[in-house]
Amino acid sequence: MMRKIIISTLGILLGLGILLFAYNRFSGIIDGPLLTDINIQDYEYSDNMSKTIVGRVKNTQHISINGYPIVIKDDSQFRHTIALAPGHTIIRVRLEDSFGSSREYSYTLVSVAEAPDYFTTLDEAQQSQVEESPDEELLLPNLN
């Protein structure tokens, strides 16, 4: 009777050991693509009109940020600069592994920078230059 208990216990422990070894060995396939590190946080404020995103991935074959494919370096690191709109900008980071499974992360960045002044017509742009530097020669050609 005692012998049966010992053999059963050893069998269960051996089975658990095999399961743990298999999970450890194939966890990359089981877990799928992972974003292990990134330099942005959800609802992060920025006083610039652009942001360089740097991160590190694991078990990932392809990465895209807002639909643009990004190169993954040999050390599993990526870097990409995006333009921020005044106010809220949603950034979607999509990872895909070699088996076709994917994972998406979404971040919202808030830009508090003032948008640069854009002029809609040539006359407005020329008038702005005259107001800013009346003694200097106009940089825009006169098309009139």
C-alpha positions as a printed NumPy array, in Angstrom:
array([[  0.   ,   0.   ,   0.   ],
       [  2.76 ,   2.422,   0.978],
       [  4.656,   1.488,  -2.155],
       [  1.657,   2.416,  -4.357],
       [  1.419,   5.848,  -2.689],
       [  5.124,   6.526,  -3.229],
       [  4.97 ,   5.438,  -6.893],
       [  1.83 ,   7.539,  -7.485],
       [  3.428,  10.583,  -5.831],
       [  6.601,  10.212,  -7.888],
       [  4.521,   9.826, -11.066],
       [  2.578,  13.017, -10.307],
       [  5.78 ,  14.948,  -9.523],
       [  7.417,  13.682, -12.726],
       [  4.344,  14.705, -14.746],
       [  4.346,  18.195, -13.189],
       [  8.071,  18.495, -13.881],
       [  7.529,  17.608, -17.548],
       [  4.678,  20.148, -17.813],
       [  6.779,  22.921, -16.243],
       [  9.709,  22.118, -18.528],
       [  7.458,  22.14 , -21.611],
       [  5.872,  25.453, -20.617],
       [  9.271,  27.011, -19.977],
       [ 10.621,  25.709, -23.283],
       [  7.619,  26.753, -25.415],
       [  6.396,  29.831, -23.526],
       [  7.268,  32.04 , -26.507],
       [  4.784,  30.145, -28.643],
       [  2.17 ,  30.004, -25.893],
       [  2.448,  33.653, -24.789],
       [  2.612,  35.105, -28.306],
       [  4.132,  38.503, -29.111],
       [  4.856,  40.743, -26.126],
       [  5.772,  44.383, -25.668],
       [  8.237,  44.176, -22.782],
       [  9.288,  47.834, -22.56 ],
       [  8.13 ,  51.15 , -24.052],
       [  8.944,  54.763, -23.198],
       [  5.362,  56.101, -23.268],
       [  2.441,  55.832, -20.877],
       [ -1.262,  56.12 , -21.502],
       [ -2.452,  59.752, -21.23 ],
       [  1.09 ,  61.084, -21.095],
       [  1.403,  64.842, -21.667],
       [  3.943,  66.23 , -24.135],
       [  4.957,  69.808, -24.827],
       [  6.262,  68.877, -28.292],
       [  4.604,  68.224, -31.627],
       [  6.483,  64.927, -32.069],
       [  7.432,  61.945, -29.936],
       [ 10.119,  59.319, -30.451],
       [  8.818,  55.956, -29.318],
       [ 11.444,  53.462, -28.163],
       [ 10.614,  49.985, -26.966],
       [ 11.577,  46.355, -26.754],
       [  9.574,  43.322, -27.872],
       [  9.695,  39.589, -27.288],
       [  8.526,  36.758, -29.564],
       [  7.706,  39.292, -32.287],
       [  8.28 ,  39.037, -36.035],
       [  6.542,  42.254, -37.221],
       [  5.63 ,  45.522, -35.525],
       [  3.615,  48.479, -36.759],
       [  2.788,  51.815, -35.162],
       [ -0.442,  53.377, -36.429],
       [ -0.226,  51.108, -39.476],
       [  3.384,  51.928, -40.427],
       [  5.792,  48.955, -40.38 ],
       [  8.742,  49.423, -38.029],
       [ 12.148,  47.737, -38.181],
       [ 13.04 ,  45.545, -35.211],
       [ 16.776,  45.569, -34.43 ],
       [ 18.766,  42.453, -33.539],
       [ 18.438,  43.226, -29.824],
       [ 14.595,  43.238, -30.184],
       [ 14.479,  47.019, -29.851],
       [ 12.561,  49.44 , -32.061],
       [ 12.506,  53.237, -32.493],
       [ 10.015,  55.41 , -34.364],
       [  9.166,  59.119, -34.336],
       [  5.559,  60.172, -34.824],
       [  3.924,  63.564, -35.258],
       [  1.475,  64.588, -32.559],
       [ -1.651,  66.576, -33.269],
       [ -2.56 ,  69.343, -30.837],
       [ -4.673,  67.677, -28.167],
       [ -5.136,  63.898, -28.112],
       [ -3.251,  61.505, -30.384],
       [ -3.978,  57.768, -30.267],
       [ -0.999,  55.497, -30.864],
       [ -1.637,  51.866, -31.742],
       [  1.285,  49.456, -31.496],
       [  0.538,  46.14 , -33.216],
       [  2.793,  43.11 , -32.769],
       [  2.675,  39.887, -34.755],
       [  4.663,  36.702, -34.291],
       [  5.776,  34.186, -36.898],
       [  2.692,  32.014, -36.23 ],
       [  0.273,  34.799, -37.145],
       [ -0.996,  35.591, -33.671],
       [ -1.061,  39.288, -32.872],
       [ -1.45 ,  41.645, -29.965],
       [ -2.285,  45.347, -30.   ],
       [ -1.451,  48.009, -27.438],
       [ -3.105,  51.426, -27.475],
       [ -1.814,  54.646, -25.904],
       [ -3.253,  58.153, -25.855],
       [ -0.757,  61.024, -25.828],
       [ -1.841,  64.574, -25.099],
       [  0.137,  67.327, -26.794],
       [ -0.108,  70.678, -25.044],
       [  2.18 ,  72.377, -27.573],
       [  0.75 ,  75.166, -29.638],
       [  0.22 ,  74.293, -33.272],
       [  2.421,  76.306, -35.608],
       [  0.69 ,  79.01 , -37.632],
       [ -0.147,  77.904, -41.141],
       [ -1.367,  80.259, -43.796],
       [ -3.97 ,  79.248, -46.3  ],
       [ -3.027,  81.584, -49.123],
       [  0.153,  83.062, -50.54 ],
       [ -1.095,  86.585, -49.783],
       [ -1.559,  85.69 , -46.084],
       [  1.946,  84.21 , -45.901],
       [  3.496,  87.258, -47.591],
       [  1.547,  89.634, -45.341],
       [  2.759,  87.736, -42.258],
       [  6.38 ,  88.083, -43.374],
       [  5.915,  91.81 , -43.944],
       [  4.488,  92.193, -40.434],
       [  7.29 ,  90.154, -38.815],
       [ 10.216,  91.748, -40.688],
       [  9.195,  94.928, -42.531],
       [ 12.793,  96.054, -43.234],
       [ 14.011,  92.725, -44.629],
       [ 13.482,  91.425, -48.142],
       [ 10.539,  89.037, -48.521],
       [ 11.519,  85.401, -48.647],
       [  8.512,  84.422, -50.751],
       [  8.49 ,  85.346, -54.437],
       [  5.994,  87.914, -55.572],
       [  3.703,  86.17 , -58.044],
       [  1.473,  89.185, -58.821]])
